[in-house]
Amino acid sequence: MNESSAYINKMVSMEPVRDGVLSGLTFALKDVIAVKGVVNGAGQPDWHRTASPAPGHAAVVQTLLENGAGLRGMTITDELMYSLNGENIHDGTPLNPKAPDRVPGGSSSGSASAAASGDVDIGVGTDTGGSIRIPSSYCGLLGMRPSHGMLDITGVIPLAESFDTIGWMTSDIETMKRAGEVLLPYASNRPAFNRLLLPKEAWELAGESTRDACTAFLRSIKQKVDKWEHQYIAENRLQSWAETFRVMQGIEIWKEHGGWVKRQNPAFGPGIAERFKWASSLDESLHEEMTAKRDDVACHLNALLGSQTVMAVPTSAGPAPYRNLPAEKGEQRRRADMQLTCIAGLGGLPQLTIPLKNKDGLPVGISFIAGRFQDKSLLRWVCDLV
């Protein structure tokens, strides 16, 4: 692998503060997470030009270093994290080591590339609308998006405050588990999960080869789960859920970054420019309405899941798209994937994706979603499954 295809700055390297649970492991860091003295570029040259060196480490960096992991570089991200594709017109497209002619997924593209290549053990990134889950699926990785509010995001460039989380990606379940033991602050004492819920509308979004791979995996664990249920969870309104997420996210993105965009008039690449323009057109007064809709969905999901149910969905509608896909086709895929990722996003729920392969040998993913703040219970349950 050409390391430059994953890293924006390989020179940012630090040894662990002390030995710990993560001793012997290394991590790469998405270029939106603070390292003391380093200027974050967030995938955008004008942002890098106008930003200042970080006064201290982000909380997640300090935690990893204090528990034995070593930092091995800052990785490429999509511009201001506003993409699921992984292509950056300024910094290049990180290699997808498992499918070199296809995109790595974004926006935590470089961290996924570095982890999938084996260059580091843990790829650390952020996830607002799917930026850990989608690259994990595309690059054949395990990926954890924690409950919203579970991890301290101090020192992380924000995108949309109602959905922003820190997440991580690994190539193997043991490393995922070790990272989770350190990063996830507590575990619930609730009974083990005993019911698996498969939302019909989510499975209908997946392509045939992805469904087949996921179904084969589910068959392999059938004896390990007491109850299985197939039902519609959104009354055929999953597209409406995704639109609620998209509008609420867009309003928050413009509130966070609109002033900077107007002052600097940055040179955004294709897709990113259009999204920021669209976000600028949104009426901020819609935020209250979207928040109410989000809260309704979150309450509904909480009632569905309770403390003993896990939901299983395809992580993405299919394998990674080819590089340099026409904008229209790329947007179609983005909208399909966001219908899948918005479930955990609107609910503020933990989601863990694990890697599978379709009939052509391409990476796809299946995800498990649990009730809010049941992150460690979910991680341990999935570890027992696989």
C-alpha positions in Angstrom: 0.0 0.0 0.0 1.2 3.6 -0.7 0.9 5.1 2.7 0.4 8.6 1.3 -2.9 7.3 -0.1 -4.3 7.1 3.5 -2.4 9.8 5.4 -2.4 13.5 5.2 0.5 13.7 7.8 2.4 10.6 8.6 4.9 12.6 10.7 2.4 13.0 13.5 3.5 10.0 15.6 3.5 9.5 19.4 4.4 6.7 21.7 2.1 5.5 24.5 2.1 7.4 27.7 2.2 4.1 29.6 1.5 0.4 29.2 -2.2 -0.7 29.3 -4.9 -2.7 27.7 -3.9 -1.5 24.2 -0.2 -2.1 24.6 1.4 -3.2 21.3 -1.4 -1.6 19.2 -1.2 1.4 17.0 -3.8 3.8 15.7 -4.3 6.4 12.9 -6.4 9.5 13.5 -8.8 11.3 11.2 -7.7 14.8 10.5 -10.5 16.4 12.4 -9.4 15.1 15.8 -7.0 17.3 17.8 -3.4 16.5 18.6 -1.5 19.0 20.6 0.4 21.5 18.4 -1.0 20.1 15.1 -3.3 22.0 12.7 -6.3 20.0 11.6 -7.2 20.5 7.9 -10.5 18.6 7.9 -9.9 17.7 4.3 -10.1 21.3 3.1 -7.0 23.4 2.3 -8.7 26.7 3.2 -9.7 25.3 6.6 -6.1 24.3 7.2 -4.9 27.8 6.2 -7.3 29.5 8.6 -7.0 27.1 11.6 -4.7 27.2 14.5 -2.6 24.5 16.2 -4.6 22.5 18.7 -3.9 23.6 22.3 -4.1 20.0 23.6 -5.1 16.5 22.6 -8.7 15.5 22.0 -10.1 13.4 24.9 -10.1 10.2 22.7 -6.4 10.7 21.8 -5.4 11.0 25.4 -7.4 7.9 26.4 -5.7 5.8 23.7 -2.2 7.0 24.6 -2.8 6.5 28.3 -3.9 2.9 27.7 -0.9 1.8 25.7 -1.7 2.5 22.0 0.7 4.5 19.8 -0.3 7.1 17.3 1.0 6.6 13.7 -0.3 9.5 11.7 -3.2 11.7 10.6 -5.4 10.5 7.9 -7.3 11.9 5.0 -11.0 12.8 5.3 -13.7 14.0 3.0 -14.0 17.8 3.0 -15.4 18.9 6.4 -16.7 15.4 6.8 -19.7 16.1 4.5 -19.6 12.9 2.4 -19.9 9.1 2.5 -17.9 8.5 -0.6 -14.2 8.9 0.4 -13.0 10.9 -2.6 -11.3 14.2 -1.9 -10.4 16.4 -4.8 -7.6 18.1 -2.9 -5.9 15.3 -1.0 -6.8 12.3 -3.2 -8.8 9.2 -2.6 -7.4 6.7 -0.1 -6.9 3.2 -1.4 -9.5 0.6 -0.6 -7.1 -2.3 0.1 -9.9 -4.9 -0.2 -11.3 -3.5 -3.5 -8.6 -1.2 -5.1 -10.8 -0.1 -8.0 -13.5 1.1 -5.7 -13.9 4.0 -3.2 -13.0 3.4 0.5 -16.2 5.2 1.8 -16.2 8.3 3.9 -15.8 10.5 5.5 -13.3 8.5 7.7 -11.7 7.3 4.5 -8.0 7.4 5.4 -8.5 5.8 8.8 -10.4 2.9 7.2 -7.7 2.6 4.5 -4.9 2.5 7.1 -6.7 -0.1 9.2 -7.7 -2.3 6.3 -4.2 -2.4 4.9 -2.8 -3.5 8.3 -0.7 -0.4 8.6 -2.3 0.3 12.0 -4.5 -1.7 14.3 -7.2 0.9 14.9 -8.5 3.5 12.6 -10.1 6.3 14.6 -12.6 8.6 13.0 -16.0 10.3 13.5 -19.5 9.3 12.5 -22.4 11.7 12.0 -24.4 10.2 9.1 -22.4 7.0 8.6 -18.7 8.0 8.4 -17.4 5.0 10.4 -20.1 2.5 9.3 -19.9 3.0 5.5 -16.1 2.9 5.1 -16.0 -0.2 7.4 -18.5 -1.9 5.2 -16.7 -0.9 2.0 -13.2 -1.8 3.3 -14.0 -5.1 5.1 -13.7 -3.9 8.6 -15.4 -4.0 12.0 -16.7 -0.5 12.8 -18.2 0.9 16.0 -20.5 3.9 16.1 -21.2 4.5 19.8 -24.4 6.0 21.3 -24.6 9.7 20.7 -23.2 11.3 23.9 -21.4 8.2 25.0 -17.9 9.5 24.2 -16.3 12.8 25.0 -15.9 14.7 21.7 -13.9 17.5 23.1 -11.2 18.4 20.6 -13.1 17.2 17.6 -14.2 19.5 14.7 -18.0 19.4 14.8 -20.3 18.7 11.9 -23.9 18.4 13.3 -24.0 18.4 17.0 -27.2 16.3 17.3 -25.5 13.4 15.6 -21.7 13.7 15.9 -19.8 10.7 17.5 -16.3 9.3 17.6 -15.9 5.8 16.3 -13.2 3.3 15.4 -12.5 0.5 12.9 -10.4 -2.7 13.2 -9.6 -5.8 11.1 -10.3 -8.3 13.9 -12.8 -8.8 16.7 -10.2 -9.0 19.5 -8.8 -5.6 18.7 -12.3 -4.1 18.4 -13.1 -5.6 21.9 -9.9 -4.2 23.4 -10.5 -0.8 22.0 -14.1 -0.9 23.3 -13.1 -1.9 26.8 -11.0 1.3 26.9 -13.1 3.8 25.0 -16.6 2.8 26.2 -17.0 4.1 29.7 -19.4 1.6 31.2 -21.5 -1.4 30.7 -25.1 -1.9 31.7 -26.1 -4.7 34.1 -29.2 -5.6 32.1 -30.0 -9.1 31.0 -28.4 -10.5 27.8 -30.1 -9.8 24.5 -32.5 -12.6 23.5 -34.4 -11.2 20.5 -33.2 -10.2 17.0 -35.3 -7.8 15.0 -34.9 -7.6 11.2 -36.6 -4.5 9.8 -38.2 -5.4 6.4 -37.8 -2.0 4.8 -34.1 -2.0 5.6 -33.5 -5.4 4.0 -35.5 -4.3 0.9 -32.9 -1.6 0.3 -30.0 -4.0 0.0 -28.9 -5.5 -3.3 -29.4 -9.2 -3.8 -25.7 -10.2 -3.3 -25.5 -8.2 -0.1 -28.8 -9.7 1.2 -27.5 -13.2 0.4 -24.2 -12.7 2.2 -26.0 -11.2 5.3 -28.7 -13.9 5.3 -26.0 -16.7 5.2 -24.4 -15.1 8.2 -27.7 -14.9 10.1 -28.3 -18.5 9.4 -25.0 -19.4 11.0 -26.0 -17.7 14.3 -29.6 -18.9 14.3 -29.1 -21.2 17.3 -27.5 -18.5 19.4 -30.6 -16.2 19.4 -33.9 -17.2 21.1 -36.4 -15.0 19.2 -36.4 -13.7 15.6 -38.8 -11.2 14.2 -39.3 -9.7 10.8 -41.4 -6.5 10.7 -41.7 -3.1 9.3 -40.3 -0.6 11.8 -41.1 2.7 10.0 -44.4 1.8 8.3 -42.7 2.2 4.9 -41.5 5.7 5.9 -37.8 5.0 6.1 -37.2 7.5 3.3 -39.0 10.1 5.4 -36.8 9.2 8.4 -33.7 9.8 6.2 -35.1 13.1 5.0 -35.7 14.2 8.6 -32.1 13.3 9.3 -30.8 15.1 6.2 -32.6 18.3 6.9 -31.8 18.5 10.6 -28.1 17.7 9.8 -28.0 20.3 7.1 -29.4 23.0 9.3 -26.9 22.2 12.0 -24.0 22.0 9.5 -24.8 25.5 8.2 -25.2 26.9 11.7 -21.8 25.5 12.6 -19.8 26.2 9.5 -21.9 28.7 7.4 -20.1 31.8 8.8 -16.7 30.4 7.9 -17.9 29.4 4.4 -19.3 32.9 3.7 -16.1 34.5 5.0 -13.6 32.3 3.2 -15.5 31.2 0.1 -13.6 27.9 0.1 -12.9 25.9 -3.1 -15.1 22.8 -2.4 -15.0 19.8 -4.6 -18.0 18.3 -6.5 -20.8 17.1 -4.3 -19.5 18.9 -1.3 -20.1 22.3 -2.9 -23.7 21.4 -3.8 -24.4 20.1 -0.3 -23.1 23.2 1.4 -25.2 25.3 -1.0 -28.3 23.3 -0.2 -27.6 23.5 3.5 -27.3 27.3 3.2 -30.9 27.4 1.7 -32.5 25.7 4.6 -34.8 27.7 6.9 -33.4 27.4 10.4 -36.9 27.6 11.8 -37.4 24.0 10.5 -35.0 22.7 13.1 -37.6 22.6 15.8 -40.0 20.6 13.6 -37.2 18.2 12.6 -36.1 17.8 16.2 -39.7 16.8 17.2 -39.7 14.3 14.4 -36.3 12.9 15.5 -37.5 12.6 19.0 -40.6 10.7 17.9 -38.4 8.2 16.0 -36.1 7.9 18.9 -39.0 7.1 21.3 -40.3 4.6 18.8 -37.0 2.8 18.4 -36.5 2.8 22.2 -39.8 1.1 22.6 -39.0 -1.5 19.9 -35.6 -2.4 21.2 -36.0 -2.1 25.0 -33.2 -3.7 26.9 -33.2 -7.2 25.3 -33.5 -6.7 21.5 -30.9 -6.2 18.9 -31.7 -5.0 15.4 -29.9 -6.4 12.4 -29.6 -4.4 9.1 -27.3 -4.4 6.1 -24.7 -1.7 6.8 -24.8 -0.4 3.3 -27.0 -1.1 0.3 -24.1 -2.9 -1.5 -20.4 -3.1 -1.9 -18.3 0.0 -2.5 -19.1 1.9 -5.7 -16.4 2.2 -8.4 -14.1 5.3 -8.2 -15.1 8.4 -10.2 -18.7 7.4 -10.4 -21.0 10.0 -12.2 -22.4 12.4 -9.6 -26.0 11.2 -10.2 -25.2 7.6 -9.5 -23.2 8.5 -6.5 -26.0 10.5 -5.0 -28.5 7.6 -5.6 -26.2 5.3 -3.6 -25.7 8.0 -0.9 -29.5 8.3 -0.4 -30.0 4.5 -0.1 -27.2 4.2 2.4 -28.5 7.1 4.4 -31.8 5.3 4.8 -29.9 2.6 6.5 -27.6 4.8 8.6 -30.3 7.2 9.7 -31.9 4.5 12.0 -29.1 4.6 14.6 -28.5 8.3 13.8 -32.0 9.5 14.7 -32.2 7.2 17.7 -28.7 8.1 19.0 -28.1 4.3 19.1 -24.9 2.2 19.1 -24.2 0.3 15.9 -21.5 -2.3 15.3 -20.8 -3.5 11.7 -19.0 -6.6 10.9 -17.4 -7.6 7.6 -18.7 -10.2 5.2 -18.1 -10.9 1.5 -20.6 -11.2 -1.3 -20.6 -13.9 -4.0 -18.0 -11.8 -6.0 -15.6 -11.6 -3.0 -16.3 -7.9 -2.4 -16.7 -6.6 1.2 -20.2 -5.9 2.5 -21.3 -5.5 6.1 -24.0 -6.5 8.4 -24.8 -4.2 11.4 -26.3 -4.8 14.9 -28.0 -1.9 16.7 -29.0 -1.9 20.4 -30.7 0.5 22.7 -29.0 3.7 23.7 -26.0 3.4 26.0 -26.0 -0.4 25.7 -22.8 -0.1 23.8 -20.6 -2.4 25.8 -23.3 -5.0 26.1 -23.8 -4.9 22.3 -20.0 -5.2 21.7 -19.7 -8.2 24.0 -22.8 -9.8 22.5 -21.4 -9.5 18.9 -18.0 -10.8 20.1 -19.8 -13.9 21.4 -21.6 -14.4 18.1 -18.5 -14.3 15.9 
